[in-house]
Amino acid sequence: MAMLSEKNNVSDVMFQRLARNNVKKNMRHYLIYFITLLFSVSMLYTFNSIGAQFSMLNMSDRGSYLAFSSGMMASVSVFISLILGFLVVYANKFLMRRRKKELGIYITLGMRQKDISRMLVKETVIIGGLSLIWGILLGIFLSQGLSLITIKFLQIEGAQYRFVISPLAVVECLVFYSLIFFFMNWRNKKMLAKHSLVELLYADKKNEEAPDEKLAGKFFMLTASVICMAVSSVISVIDGFNMKYISASVVVLFIGTFLFFRSVAGIFLFLLHKKKRLYYKDLNMFSIHQVSSKINSTNKVLSVICLLLFLSFTTISVGLGISVSVSKGLSKMTSADAVIESYRENSGQEISVKDKLEQLGFPLEKLTSSTVEVDLYEQSDISISSFFLPGTPGKEKLLKDRYKNMDQPLYVMKISAFNDLRRQQGLEPINMDGQEFLINCDVSEISKAYEYYAEHGEVPIEINGHSLSLMKNGVYQMPYQNVNVLSDMGTLIVPDEAAEGLESFRSLLNCMYTENSEQMEEAFMDAWMELNGTGLRIATKRLIITEITSTSMTLSYIVVYLGIIFLICACAVLALQQTANAIDNTARYETLRRLGAKESSMRKTLRTQILVYFGVPLVLGLLYSVVGIRVMYTELGNVPADVIAQNVLFASVMFILVYGSYFFITYNNTKNILKLDRD
């Protein structure tokens, strides 16, 4: 027993030494795998630590909106983990495919499959452990940068940066790594059991086959690809951000991209072959044929990578703009620190909101510095469509897609109440005579229709027996309630006498606190929670801001998160493809060396091949992004040009760092594989 135990210990030591030596020997193969796992872990930590980052905003979460956003991000991370998991497994599958001959030699030397599996497990532990540690450290660093960017862009009052580490995010990264670890080892065991010794030894002899088409067919496909790209651009701007058109645009774009990569290599080869001086210069002939062959054999993969890069740059550039767009509109969504609302079934028998609160013992006078109560009336025979004149810009689009119920009655408010609200908000009151009316609307598309009516409308409207004309410059966008969605599609501001006798169906009490502080908000809400069965509803400014900010931030994070993941996926596949190509071309480069080719010329050839393979899908993806970014920001609106420029710069820096890192690592990795690192 003692001898057996000693033998097992020696075996364990031997396998550990063998695993370490294999990691060192195969570092050129493991490097892409290591970087991919490193970035994956860092992204998981960065975005799963959003709950800890929310603590910097110093926002009350009475409505549990921040908690919901953290949960939403965790749910999205499960989906992202699946994508990253498949990516890491793909990288591991590539690695194992390139090591099949080595594993076959181990079996030839007498090692059991069980022993090989143990060795692979130890190798995975070494590489995975290093990438996990460095990935979490990188994630901690990146999460601090994300917090600073969030605070800068949103400009949330009271937000203050502080260094935070999320233990929960660390645990989630450990869980992700553990699941990937067990799955990869299961796949490796399955691969060893599936393949025979002969298949393992001769695995490196199998190459990709490229399709062969006639030159005329390639020119036809290139023409069709350009047409598809142009059609895709036109479709994407037909109707703003309409998912039906956007989806059709992406499908057409993919078809055009596939046709482009299917045809461009053959045409490229044909045109350069006519330039004899360039074609036969140095190793250009070898480089041209290598690039052409690789693009031909991987046109489907390159098409997908190109679209991933397009989606990545677009989403990263637009992601933070979502939060900025929403935060710029927060001032239009809140009119007071708190708004208490009551719907009245019979205005003649219902007391005011303020009187009802006093009857219930609510300390309104103590907690507020000013209150304004307004009644909203309904004019059944006047609707939004009453103001849609022939020739109204965008009329068909509004009626067709977004605001189909244009016959709903408009609200009516007295001018005295409207002016009281303006004074409460620090605005000048409006002087209006008894034959005029105003329109208040916070929906920008509808406001444009009202402005067109103000310029071209001549027929007065009838309200409660009063004939009224729209006052010059009489379209306003002033909030009079606290809402999370801009929904006032039109409130008619009329002289007080024109509203007399109309039935009040809704009352709003706008309250301003005695001081603007979190403590005052808590005191107000604590007093409110003590009331029971009031039939009233409340919406506070801070609660609305918390809800909208957390939702927009989460959406921005998810969009940027997906963009970065798409970028990592594209880079990893490109790098693995080029590494595989270098291994397949080892014999060809040895032949060039024996024929007397200079090492510097071969390095230049390799650099050119990788530059073209990385560069073509990148340039094409960025060109697509120009249209995508324009469409998205046109739809968002309300985003300053300097903010758009900063977001695009952020995406560019992200691309330079990630794409550049993979390019640099791939070049050095393939250079070492081909033994071109010596002079």
Summary of the structure (lengths in Angstrom):
residues: 679
radius of gyration: 33.1
end to end distance: 56.2
largest distance: 109.3
contacts: 2187
relative contact order: 0.12
helix: 69%
strand: 10%
